[in-house]
Amino acid sequence: LIVDADEAWSIETCDRVWVAKQIKEGYYSMSNVYSIEDDYNLQSNNLERFAQDQNLW
């Protein structure tokens, strides 16, 4: 979780890939499992290739 006075982001990583979701208002619940799934605003450049190589896509 990265937060400053103007915005907040939840970031999830796996190996060398990541996704980030902007938290626009209210609160955001986090746990010890991946929760962003396909609702993200930013991604690492290699996300799709990594998923294809792992037969996840």
N, C-alpha and C positions, 0 to 999 in steps of 0.2 A: 504494500500500500504506500503510495507516494502522495503526499498532501501538502499544499501550501494555502495561503489565504484566499486564492482565487479558484483553485480546482483540485480535484482528487482523482487518482487513477488506481485501479487494481491491476496488478501485473502477475501473470502466471508463466512459469518457465518449465521447460522439460529439455534436458540435454542442452543443445545450443539454440533452441527455438523459444519464442515467447509470443504471447498475445497480451494486449492491454485493453481494458474497458474503462471509459471515462464515467465517473460517478457524478451525475449532474445535480442531484438534489436529494435531500433526505438522508437516509442511512444505507449502508451496504453490509450485509452479513457475509462473513468469510469463515471457512472451516479448513480442515486438513485434507480436503479432496479438491480436485479440479472442478471449478464451477462455472467458468465463463462459457465453455462449450463453443457455440457458434455466434454468440452475441458479443463481439469485440469491435473496437474502433481502430486499433493498430495491430500490426503483426510483423514478425521478423521476415526478412526477405526470403529466407529459406524454408518457411513453414510448409508450403504446399509440396515442395520437393521432398522434404523430410517425411511428410505423411505418406506420399506415394512410395518412397523407398521402404517404409515400414509396413506397406500394404494396409494403411489406415484410410486411404482416400481412393 
